[in-house]
Amino acid sequence: MEISKPHLLLKRVVNVKVIVTPRWKEDTQQQLQAQINQLDGQLQQLEIDGQRTIGEIQRQSTNPSDPIVVQQVNNVQVQINQRRSDLLAKKNQVLQQLQQVQLLDLDQEVSTGQIEGFFRVETGDNLLRKMQVELLLRDGIVEEIRGDV
């Protein structure tokens, strides 16, 4: 009868990298372009909704130059401007990511994120080495597992 060693099951963060391929570049650029298009749609809808809200406020008032009405319109405009600023900042960030992807060289390794995984540790194991694991993908397929699994 075999006696098992004492062990623990621990969780670790696994770094994920991809090898830049034409397919990966194209897929990533399409995803980023879809995000840009979605943000453009949100910006357009924001303008439409904002103008509609301002129009409603002004129609409901008998005197559009009433200070209360002017303040309500100003409040709506401030909210619209803040939301527009947020959306434009997000769009700018995605545009920068798109530009970075376009500049990547083929076969270059790029970090794309992290996932969590479990691993077994026993007496005598080097914990630091077991914590440093990396997955390398090529077009979604695991090409290499780096580190002490």
Residue frames relative to the residue before (quaternion, step in Angstrom):
aa qw qx qy qz dx dy dz
M 1.0000 0.0000 0.0000 0.0000 0.00 0.00 0.00
E 0.3370 -0.7640 0.5210 0.1770 3.56 -0.76 1.10
I 0.2778 -0.7412 0.5892 0.1623 3.55 -0.95 0.93
S 0.3158 -0.7631 0.5300 0.1927 3.58 -0.70 1.06
K 0.5082 -0.6341 0.4955 0.3069 3.52 -1.15 0.72
P 0.5200 -0.5936 0.4834 0.3789 3.59 -1.11 0.48
H 0.0516 0.8019 -0.5899 0.0793 3.56 -0.94 0.89
L 0.2503 -0.7261 0.6162 0.1741 3.51 -1.37 0.23
L 0.2828 -0.7001 0.6217 0.2082 3.52 -1.27 0.48
L 0.0453 -0.8209 0.5679 -0.0390 3.56 -0.52 1.23
K 0.3969 -0.6873 0.5526 0.2544 3.54 -1.30 0.37
R 0.0252 -0.7928 0.6090 0.0011 3.56 -1.06 0.79
V 0.4539 -0.6327 0.5506 0.3008 3.52 -1.33 0.34
V 0.1532 -0.7774 0.6068 0.0635 3.55 -0.88 1.00
N 0.3393 -0.7371 0.5508 0.1953 3.56 -0.72 1.09
V 0.1823 -0.7770 0.5958 0.0899 3.56 -1.00 0.89
K 0.0370 -0.7748 0.6311 -0.0114 3.52 -0.90 1.04
V 0.1991 -0.7534 0.6095 0.1455 3.53 -1.25 0.49
I 0.3815 -0.6492 0.5981 0.2743 3.50 -1.30 0.45
V 0.4225 -0.7136 0.4993 0.2509 3.56 -0.74 1.07
T 0.0201 0.7668 -0.6385 0.0628 3.53 -0.81 1.15
P 0.6589 -0.4842 0.3587 0.4502 3.61 -1.17 0.25
R 0.6485 0.5241 -0.3173 0.4518 3.59 0.98 -0.83
W 0.6608 0.5006 -0.3119 0.4641 3.60 0.89 -0.93
K 0.6439 0.5255 -0.3227 0.4528 3.58 0.94 -0.90
E 0.6738 0.4997 -0.2966 0.4565 3.57 0.87 -0.96
D 0.6622 0.5045 -0.3052 0.4624 3.59 0.89 -0.93
T 0.6750 0.4964 -0.2908 0.4619 3.58 0.90 -0.93
Q 0.6486 0.5061 -0.3182 0.4710 3.58 0.97 -0.81
Q 0.6415 0.5168 -0.3267 0.4633 3.60 1.00 -0.76
Q 0.6421 0.5164 -0.3204 0.4673 3.59 0.99 -0.82
L 0.6741 0.4864 -0.2956 0.4708 3.57 0.91 -0.89
Q 0.6418 0.5121 -0.3267 0.4682 3.60 1.00 -0.78
A 0.6235 0.5279 -0.3373 0.4677 3.60 1.05 -0.71
Q 0.6324 0.5151 -0.3307 0.4747 3.60 1.04 -0.72
I 0.6338 0.5236 -0.3263 0.4665 3.58 1.00 -0.82
N 0.6589 0.5094 -0.3055 0.4615 3.58 0.93 -0.91
Q 0.6406 0.5184 -0.3194 0.4678 3.58 1.01 -0.81
L 0.6552 0.5012 -0.3083 0.4737 3.60 0.96 -0.83
D 0.6214 0.5271 -0.3393 0.4699 3.60 1.03 -0.76
G 0.6465 0.5160 -0.3129 0.4668 3.58 1.00 -0.81
Q 0.6467 0.5093 -0.3159 0.4718 3.57 1.00 -0.80
L 0.6319 0.5249 -0.3311 0.4643 3.58 1.03 -0.75
Q 0.6533 0.5052 -0.3121 0.4696 3.59 0.93 -0.86
Q 0.6681 0.4970 -0.2996 0.4657 3.58 0.93 -0.91
L 0.6029 0.5589 -0.3477 0.4509 3.57 1.07 -0.73
E 0.6622 0.4998 -0.3081 0.4656 3.59 0.90 -0.90
I 0.6574 0.5111 -0.3087 0.4596 3.59 0.91 -0.91
D 0.6852 0.4805 -0.2835 0.4683 3.57 0.84 -1.01
G 0.6470 0.5305 -0.3208 0.4439 3.59 0.97 -0.84
Q 0.6755 0.4799 -0.2980 0.4739 3.57 0.88 -0.90
R 0.6269 0.5332 -0.3328 0.4604 3.58 1.05 -0.77
T 0.6641 0.5052 -0.3015 0.4614 3.60 0.92 -0.92
I 0.6555 0.4967 -0.3143 0.4742 3.59 0.92 -0.86
G 0.6405 0.5270 -0.3161 0.4606 3.58 0.99 -0.82
E 0.6425 0.5195 -0.3166 0.4660 3.58 1.00 -0.81
I 0.6425 0.5194 -0.3233 0.4614 3.58 0.92 -0.90
Q 0.6977 0.4736 -0.2763 0.4611 3.57 0.87 -0.94
R 0.6550 0.5120 -0.3161 0.4569 3.63 1.04 -0.72
Q 0.6701 0.5113 -0.3038 0.4442 3.57 1.03 -0.74
S 0.6729 0.4763 -0.2937 0.4838 3.57 1.22 -0.31
T 0.4402 -0.6772 0.5221 0.2740 3.55 -1.10 0.72
N 0.7792 0.2017 -0.1063 0.5839 3.55 1.20 -0.54
P 0.2784 -0.8061 0.4980 0.1569 3.65 -0.11 1.25
S 0.6845 0.4673 -0.3097 0.4660 3.62 1.15 -0.38
D 0.3407 0.7313 -0.5008 0.3134 3.58 1.32 0.21
P 0.5394 -0.6544 0.4156 0.3287 3.65 -0.82 0.95
I 0.6241 0.5314 -0.3543 0.4502 3.63 1.02 -0.65
V 0.6559 0.4981 -0.3044 0.4785 3.58 0.98 -0.88
V 0.6379 0.5240 -0.3225 0.4631 3.58 0.94 -0.87
Q 0.6573 0.5053 -0.3081 0.4666 3.59 0.97 -0.86
Q 0.6416 0.5149 -0.3279 0.4644 3.62 0.98 -0.82
V 0.6521 0.5033 -0.3129 0.4727 3.59 0.95 -0.87
N 0.6458 0.5152 -0.3197 0.4640 3.59 0.97 -0.85
N 0.6357 0.5316 -0.3269 0.4544 3.60 0.99 -0.82
V 0.6481 0.5037 -0.3125 0.4781 3.58 0.98 -0.86
Q 0.6619 0.5105 -0.3120 0.4516 3.58 0.92 -0.88
V 0.6212 0.5274 -0.3396 0.4697 3.59 1.06 -0.75
Q 0.6583 0.5041 -0.3061 0.4678 3.59 0.95 -0.87
I 0.6422 0.5152 -0.3170 0.4709 3.57 0.98 -0.85
N 0.6685 0.5053 -0.3019 0.4547 3.58 0.89 -0.92
Q 0.6462 0.5135 -0.3229 0.4631 3.60 0.99 -0.79
R 0.6706 0.4873 -0.2937 0.4759 3.57 0.91 -0.94
R 0.6266 0.5272 -0.3323 0.4680 3.60 0.99 -0.81
S 0.6469 0.5234 -0.3124 0.4582 3.57 0.94 -0.91
D 0.6491 0.5138 -0.3114 0.4666 3.60 0.96 -0.86
L 0.6797 0.4881 -0.2908 0.4639 3.59 0.88 -0.95
L 0.6566 0.5030 -0.3146 0.4658 3.59 0.98 -0.80
A 0.6193 0.5299 -0.3423 0.4674 3.60 1.06 -0.69
K 0.6499 0.5008 -0.3133 0.4781 3.59 0.99 -0.85
K 0.6451 0.5192 -0.3185 0.4614 3.57 0.96 -0.88
N 0.6445 0.5209 -0.3173 0.4611 3.59 0.95 -0.84
Q 0.6391 0.5249 -0.3192 0.4627 3.58 1.00 -0.83
V 0.6732 0.4808 -0.2982 0.4761 3.60 0.93 -0.89
L 0.6197 0.5351 -0.3411 0.4618 3.59 1.03 -0.73
Q 0.6423 0.5094 -0.3206 0.4746 3.60 1.02 -0.77
Q 0.6336 0.5183 -0.3288 0.4710 3.59 1.02 -0.80
L 0.6336 0.5330 -0.3237 0.4578 3.57 1.00 -0.85
Q 0.6557 0.5055 -0.3056 0.4703 3.57 0.95 -0.87
Q 0.6439 0.5207 -0.3235 0.4579 3.59 0.98 -0.82
V 0.6470 0.5141 -0.3225 0.4615 3.58 0.96 -0.85
Q 0.6489 0.5305 -0.3196 0.4421 3.59 0.96 -0.84
L 0.7038 0.4744 -0.2620 0.4594 3.59 1.10 -0.67
L 0.5082 0.6657 -0.4226 0.3465 3.61 1.24 -0.23
D 0.4035 -0.6985 0.5423 0.2351 3.54 -1.10 0.79
L 0.5527 -0.5890 0.4678 0.3589 3.56 -1.14 0.61
D 0.8146 0.2319 -0.2348 0.4770 3.55 -1.19 0.79
Q 0.4530 0.6478 -0.4695 0.3933 3.59 1.26 0.23
E 0.3580 -0.7088 0.5618 0.2318 3.59 -1.12 0.66
V 0.0549 -0.7998 0.5971 -0.0258 3.54 -0.87 1.05
S 0.4041 -0.6961 0.5408 0.2444 3.56 -0.94 0.92
T 0.1158 -0.8254 0.5512 0.0382 3.58 -0.78 1.02
G 0.7890 -0.2654 0.1597 0.5306 3.59 1.17 -0.05
Q 0.4132 -0.6779 0.5496 0.2601 3.49 -1.33 -0.38
I 0.1003 -0.7442 0.6540 0.0915 3.52 -1.29 0.51
E 0.4036 -0.6928 0.5312 0.2736 3.56 -1.21 0.34
G 0.0040 0.7885 -0.6146 0.0230 3.51 -1.12 0.73
F 0.4169 -0.6929 0.5295 0.2563 3.54 -1.25 0.41
F 0.0152 -0.7878 0.6156 0.0121 3.55 -1.20 0.56
R 0.4395 -0.6873 0.5267 0.2389 3.50 -1.27 0.56
V 0.0629 -0.7804 0.6217 0.0208 3.54 -0.97 0.89
E 0.1055 -0.7897 0.6040 0.0206 3.53 -1.01 0.94
T 0.6876 -0.4348 0.3691 0.4492 3.54 -1.29 0.18
G 0.7829 0.3077 -0.2455 0.4819 3.55 -0.90 0.96
D 0.5480 0.6088 -0.4072 0.4041 3.62 1.23 -0.23
N 0.4089 -0.6637 0.5658 0.2686 3.55 -1.21 0.58
L 0.3275 -0.7939 0.4819 0.1743 3.57 -0.17 1.32
L 0.6403 0.5364 -0.3363 0.4350 3.59 0.93 -0.84
R 0.6690 0.4876 -0.3028 0.4722 3.60 0.94 -0.84
K 0.6644 0.5038 -0.3071 0.4587 3.58 1.01 -0.77
M 0.6453 0.5215 -0.3213 0.4565 3.58 1.17 -0.52
Q 0.7054 0.4480 -0.2548 0.4867 3.60 1.16 -0.54
V 0.2293 0.7616 -0.5600 0.2320 3.54 0.14 1.37
E 0.0852 -0.7955 0.5999 -0.0036 3.52 -1.07 0.81
L 0.2388 -0.7384 0.6138 0.1446 3.54 -1.11 0.79
L 0.1318 -0.7686 0.6213 0.0761 3.55 -0.99 0.83
L 0.1089 -0.8167 0.5667 0.0088 3.56 -0.66 1.18
R 0.0943 -0.7324 0.6687 0.0864 3.52 -1.28 0.58
D 0.8290 -0.1362 0.0226 0.5419 3.56 -0.49 1.28
G 0.7554 -0.4221 0.1955 0.4615 3.55 0.94 0.98
I 0.6462 0.4934 -0.3166 0.4886 3.58 1.25 -0.11
V 0.4802 -0.6681 0.4854 0.2957 3.57 -0.92 0.95
E 0.1846 -0.7938 0.5750 0.0721 3.54 -0.64 1.17
E 0.8053 -0.0471 0.0772 0.5860 3.56 1.04 -0.79
I 0.1771 -0.7180 0.6591 0.1367 3.53 -1.21 0.64
R 0.1383 -0.8138 0.5634 0.0355 3.53 -0.55 1.21
G 0.7024 0.4358 -0.3473 0.4428 3.52 -1.03 0.82
D 0.6241 -0.5363 0.4305 0.3708 3.50 -1.40 0.01
V 0.2202 -0.8063 0.5388 0.1055 3.55 -0.16 1.30
